[in-house]
């Protein structure tokens, strides 16, 4: 795996930049883009931007949203601007996204790139199949074409993934039913901050019943390289644990052991314990 530090290849931003996207359809479609391909691309793009945002902020609840400020037909072209209320992370997400695409195109991986980002980019690489012949991103004058071997480069960067059957426990959060196979995240009490899990709807149709609960997931656990923690679990079974009970209070304990003081009243019993604690 080639990992490189992220050189500052994109000029400093004085204000929020605009991500320029060009999608060129196949010649037999007159370079127009088919609706289904465009829809899948947008879903993959949003998923990738959210993964990149988690790298930038260290948080896994997205706060950045994107406005379409330009849209042209023919070879589909659109411009996106990012905004984050208060935190101001939008421009950094676009910068990091563009640099990541450029690095993968060179067969490299920016330091800190997550498995989730690479797998999301793999979905974008699928846009170059069939009816899309050209895909290109641009930010602040830097043009980043997506090469034809982009998917091959991603396969190599993702490296060999070891699989085993096992289980993990954690609190289940962030269910996502859009953009391919449904997924959620569990937050273990120790080890990795979170683990991405995928599942089949027909096997777990009631996934919402487990939201915000401590669960144990069991299935195929995938590890990447020398990382001791899993990058993905393909869940086959799930079970929830009852909520932890609070420790009893003094009031709860009162009267729980009848006749504890024998014939003595409570004050006399406590004075006896002080005189003879054994």
Helices and strands as residue ranges (DSSP letters): E 3-4, E 18-25, G 27-29, H 35-57, E 64-72, E 76-84, H 90-105, E 109-110, H 115-125, G 126-128, E 132-139, E 142-145, H 150-158, E 161-176, E 183-187, E 195-198, G 207-210, E 214-224, E 232-240, H 250-253, H 266-275
